[in-house]
């Protein structure tokens, strides 16, 4: 990936944190922010659709699925990520 931007998807359910993470990462020229997903149950679909290189998952996601469950679902569905 030398010279290419890293395609990044963020999974974060706290709006203030999501906004801060987006701002920090968009300032990095080597990172292309694809999206911030605010619900864990939408993360796998977004990964399949957007094809990121890296997914940054909040370990403390609230809701029906935990951050650990989201990471495992992504790893099973899209092992190249």
LUMTI-690800 format. One record per residue (C-alpha): y, z, x. Coordinates in Angstrom, 2 decimals. Layout:
<pt v="Y" w="Z" u="X"/>
...
// end
This chain:
<pt v="0.00" w="0.00" u="0.00"/>
<pt v="2.32" w="-0.33" u="2.96"/>
<pt v="5.72" w="-1.54" u="1.79"/>
<pt v="4.79" w="-1.24" u="-1.88"/>
<pt v="6.08" w="1.36" u="-4.28"/>
<pt v="3.66" w="4.00" u="-5.53"/>
<pt v="3.29" w="3.60" u="-9.29"/>
<pt v="3.50" w="7.11" u="-10.76"/>
<pt v="2.84" w="8.54" u="-14.22"/>
<pt v="3.80" w="12.14" u="-14.99"/>
<pt v="2.13" w="14.29" u="-17.66"/>
<pt v="4.46" w="17.20" u="-18.50"/>
<pt v="5.02" w="18.91" u="-21.84"/>
<pt v="8.17" w="20.94" u="-21.08"/>
<pt v="11.19" w="18.66" u="-21.62"/>
<pt v="13.42" w="20.36" u="-19.02"/>
<pt v="10.72" w="20.17" u="-16.36"/>
<pt v="9.89" w="16.57" u="-17.27"/>
<pt v="13.55" w="15.60" u="-16.95"/>
<pt v="13.91" w="17.35" u="-13.60"/>
<pt v="10.71" w="15.81" u="-12.20"/>
<pt v="11.80" w="12.36" u="-13.39"/>
<pt v="15.21" w="12.74" u="-11.72"/>
<pt v="13.71" w="13.91" u="-8.44"/>
<pt v="11.08" w="11.20" u="-8.26"/>
<pt v="13.29" w="8.32" u="-9.41"/>
<pt v="15.53" w="9.06" u="-6.42"/>
<pt v="12.65" w="8.19" u="-4.07"/>
<pt v="12.65" w="4.52" u="-3.12"/>
<pt v="8.91" w="4.50" u="-2.42"/>
<pt v="8.07" w="5.72" u="-5.95"/>
<pt v="8.21" w="3.69" u="-9.16"/>
<pt v="8.28" w="6.05" u="-12.14"/>
<pt v="6.30" w="4.42" u="-14.94"/>
<pt v="6.72" w="7.07" u="-17.63"/>
<pt v="6.60" w="10.75" u="-18.49"/>
<pt v="3.93" w="11.53" u="-21.08"/>
<pt v="4.65" w="14.74" u="-22.99"/>
<pt v="1.22" w="15.32" u="-24.56"/>
<pt v="-2.08" w="15.59" u="-22.76"/>
<pt v="-3.98" w="13.80" u="-25.50"/>
<pt v="-1.90" w="10.65" u="-24.87"/>
<pt v="-2.35" w="10.68" u="-21.10"/>
<pt v="-5.61" w="8.72" u="-20.79"/>
<pt v="-4.31" w="5.91" u="-23.00"/>
<pt v="-1.11" w="5.73" u="-20.97"/>
<pt v="-3.10" w="5.55" u="-17.73"/>
<pt v="-5.22" w="2.69" u="-19.12"/>
<pt v="-2.11" w="0.86" u="-20.32"/>
<pt v="0.26" w="1.42" u="-17.39"/>
<pt v="-2.24" w="1.40" u="-14.48"/>
<pt v="-0.52" w="3.94" u="-12.19"/>
<pt v="-1.61" w="4.58" u="-8.62"/>
<pt v="-1.04" w="8.32" u="-9.05"/>
<pt v="-0.86" w="10.65" u="-12.06"/>
<pt v="0.95" w="13.98" u="-11.70"/>
<pt v="-0.48" w="16.35" u="-14.34"/>
<pt v="1.00" w="19.70" u="-15.34"/>
<pt v="-1.81" w="22.20" u="-14.78"/>
<pt v="-0.39" w="24.44" u="-17.53"/>
<pt v="-0.19" w="21.91" u="-20.36"/>
<pt v="-0.05" w="23.43" u="-23.84"/>
<pt v="-1.81" w="21.90" u="-26.81"/>
<pt v="-5.26" w="20.62" u="-27.64"/>
<pt v="-6.19" w="19.77" u="-24.04"/>
<pt v="-5.39" w="21.58" u="-20.81"/>
<pt v="-4.05" w="19.99" u="-17.65"/>
<pt v="-7.47" w="20.35" u="-16.05"/>
<pt v="-9.13" w="18.61" u="-19.00"/>
<pt v="-6.57" w="15.78" u="-18.85"/>
<pt v="-7.19" w="15.30" u="-15.13"/>
<pt v="-10.95" w="15.21" u="-15.68"/>
<pt v="-10.64" w="12.72" u="-18.57"/>
<pt v="-8.46" w="10.46" u="-16.42"/>
<pt v="-10.90" w="10.69" u="-13.51"/>
<pt v="-13.80" w="9.72" u="-15.77"/>
<pt v="-11.97" w="6.89" u="-17.56"/>
<pt v="-10.04" w="5.49" u="-14.60"/>
<pt v="-11.72" w="6.60" u="-11.35"/>
<pt v="-9.49" w="4.38" u="-9.20"/>
<pt v="-6.46" w="6.54" u="-10.05"/>
// end
